[in-house]
Amino acid sequence: MRPEIESVVEAIRHRYDEELSLCVLADTARLSSFHMARLFRQETGLPPARFLTAVRQEVAKRKLLCTSDRVADISVQVGYSSLGTFTTRFTRSVGVSPGRFRRLAQLGPAAVDFTAGRRDDAPFAYGSFRGRIFRADGQEDEPVFVAAIPPLTRQERPARCCRMEQGKGTWCIEYVPEGPWHIQAVSRRVGGGKQPIAVGTAGPFYISPGSTVTVDLVLQPPSRVRLFDAERATIGAALPELFAC
């Protein structure tokens, strides 16, 4: 990585709680704003503003899970002057509100690792997943939880996730670190019974910096789906309960 862009990355990592405008970051690199932004995207795969947002949200996740600070206080600590803006961006990225995300701790350490991890893993470059959800049970009004999950050999990497308000249309998971990933979708099924959820899984897929991998999933009863990892799939199956009103 170019030394001048590395200095910008370090500034974002250590000063994420400040008002880091494009001009401020450009001064750090001793470059013009335009030139710095162009080089930054070439080197990291993201514009400076989106990289800053990613770092802020990783820090917010840790604070939500490891401290008892109020959500409003955490939003200020990670650089947001508006609680509403913080909540909206966090929910859009993670799939649940900050308050509900904190409830993940009630499912145990494995569930925390499944969704967010315990440390700052924001890398220098990301790729993304996107796709469509299809379901054969007619429950298109049910929310769907979609996660990008690392393979068993790389469990130290936290999953990335998103929530679809309805079980139809397109989904997108951004800020996915380079490497192999599985995709899993989980949703509740109306009517309960022995199989109250529907799942879909695919992979592995390889994410490279700047790439977008398209994955379409069909949700079915678990008995009809070959799950790549029963333990992590079971954890995933519990997460839709966080979306209950």
N, C-alpha and C positions, 0 to 999 in steps of 0.2 A: 504494500500500500504506500502511496506517495506520502512523504513525511507531513506535508501541509494538510492533507486530508485526514491523516491519522491524528493530527492535533485537533481537528474539528470533532472527530469521533470522541476523543478523550474529553474535550470540553463538554460535549453533550452528556457523556456518562457521569461527569462529576458536577455539572452545573445545571442539571435537568430542571431544578426547582426555580431557575431564574427565567427572566423574559429573554429568551435567546432568539432574537430576530435574525433574518438572513444577513443583515449588515454586521451584526455582532459576531456571527460565526465566520463571516468573510474576513473580518479584521483579525480573527484568531489565526487564520491561514495566511494573512497578508496577501490576499487576492481580491479581485473585484467580486461582487456578489454573483454576477452572471457566471464568471469563470469558475468560482468555487462550487456553485450549485451543479454545474455541468460535470466537473471532475468528481464531485461527491457521488453523483448518481452512477458514474462510470465505475467507481471503485466499490461502492456498497450495494448497488442495485436499487437504491431508494433515494427520493429527494430528502434533503436535510430535515424538513418539517415532519415527514412521516417517520424518519428514523428517531427523531426526538419523541414523537408520540409513542413509538414502540418501547423506548427505554422508560418513559414515564409510566407506562402501563405495567411493565415488568416490576418496577419498584412498587407501584401501588398494590399489585398482587401480593408481594411479600409482606407489605405492611398490613394488608387486610387479614392475612393468615397468621402473622407472627406478632401482632400488637393488638391492643384493645382500643387504639385511637378511633375516634369517631370518623365516619366516612367524610364528613365535611372537613375535618382537620387534615385527613390524608390527601384530599384533593388539593389543598393549599400546599402541603408538604411536597407534592410532586409537580407543582408549578402551575396549577389552574386557579384562576381568580374567580371562576364561576363553578359552583357545585353542579349546576345543570349541565354544563358543557362536559365536565368530567364524567358524570353519570352516563350521559348519552354516548360518548366515545367509548367508554369502558364496556357498556352493554353491547354496543355494535360490534366491538372486537371480540369480546369473550363469550357473549351469548346470554349472560345473566347480569343482573344489576350488581353493583359492588356489595350490597347487603346480602344478597342471596349467594354471591360467590363466597363470602365469609362462612356461610353455612356448610360449605364443602368440608370443613374441618370436622363436622359431626359424622361424616362418613369414614373418617380415618385417614391416616397418612397416605395410603395407596390411592385414594380418590383425589387427594390434593395433588399428588405427583401426576396422576392421570391427566388432570386438566391444566395445571399451571406450573408445577415444579416449585422448588424452594429457593432457587437462586437465580441470579441475573444471567440468563443464557442468551441475551440479545446479541446475535453475531454480527459480523460486518456486512453480510448479504443474506437476502431471503429469496424464496420463490413463493408460489401460491398454488392452491388447489381451487377448482371450481367445478360445478356440475349440476345435475338435475336429480330430483328425487321422484321415484314412481312407487306407488303402493297399490296392492291389489285388494285391500280390505275396505276401500271406500271411505277411509277416515282422513280425508284431505284437510279437515279443519284442525287436526291435532298438531301441535308444535313438534318439530323434529330437531334433535340434537345431533350434529355432525362433528366428528373429531378426526384429526390426523394424529395417528399414534405411532411412536417409534417401535421398531421390532424388539424382540426380547433381548437381543444382544446389546441394545442401546437404551435400556430403561432409564439411564440417567438423564435422558432428554425428555423434557415435559411435552405433553401433547398440546396441540392447538385445536381450538374448537369454535363453533358458531351455532347459533340457534335460528331455525326457520320458524316464523310465526305460523305457517301452515305447511302441510305436507305435500306441497306442490310448488313448482317453480324452480328457480335456480338458487344455489348456495355458493358461498365463497369463503375460504380460509386463507388469510394473508399472513405474512411474517413467519413463514415456515422455513426453518434452517435447512441448509444443504444436507442431503443424505436420503436414505431409504425410509419410507413411511407406509403405513396401512391406513385405509379410510374406513371408518365405521359410523353408521347412522343408527339412532335409536329413537323410538317414539312409543307412546302409550297407545293401547288399543281399547276402544270403548267396549264395555261389556265384561271386562275382567276375565274370570275363568283361570285356568291353569297357566295360560300364556298371555299375560296382560300387556305384553310389549311386542313390537315389531322391530326387526333389525335388518340391516344390510351391511355388507362388508366387501372390500376389494383391496387388492394390492399383492405384493409391495410395489410402490412406485418410487422413482428416484427424482428428488428435487435438486435442481442446480440453480445457482444465483440468477435471478431475473426470469426464471422459467415459470410457466403456468401449465399445470397438468389438469386435464379434464377427466372427471370421473362421474359417471351416472350410476345411481344405486337404486335397486328395487328392494323395498321393505317387505319382509315376510316373517312368519312365525319363526322363532329361534330354531325349532326342530328341522326346518328346511334350509337353514343357513350353516355353512361350514365356517366356524369361527376360527380365526388364526391364533387366538390365545384366550382360552376359556376364562382365566382369572381376570384379565383386564376387560374382557367383554362383559363379565358379570358386574364389574364396577361401573362400566358405561351404562348398563341397563338400569342402574339405580339413579343415575343423574337426572333423567327427566322429571323425577319427583321434585327437583328444585324449582321446576317451572310451574308447579301447581299454585293456583291462586289462594 
